[in-house]
Amino acid sequence: MAVRQCGEVALPVPGMRQRMAAGKAEIIRKTVAAELPAMQCLQLARAEQRRGATLIDGQTVAEKAQKLWQDYLRQRMQP
């Protein structure tokens, strides 16, 4: 779930366990073969990120928070 604010989507930040795991991850080094022809960068493009998210639209943060509570969270809090 993501909340759109000022045109940007706020995504979750990695937790401490994820950061620690990333710090211990193996670094794979790749070498460039000398026989390959030189490559030239023609254009840079940002990779498109596809994530399952429900965007909550509203005029203010308070309105978005109210919709989040009413439409998603309140149902899950019921025993």
C-alpha positions, 0 to 999 in steps of 0.5 A: 500500500502506498500513499500519494503525496505531491505526485510522489509515492511514499514506499516503505523504508527497509527495516534494521533486519533488511539492512543487516542482511544487505550488509552481509550479502555477497558482492559479485565482481564482474570483469570486462573482457578486453576483446569486447568492443567499447560501448557508448551510452546513448541514453539513460532511462529509469527502470520502471518499478512495478509494485502492487499498491493501492493509491489513496487520493485526497486533498490533504494528508488528514483526508488520506489518513481518514480514507486509509482508516475507514476503507482498509485498517478498521476492517482488519482491527475487528476481532 
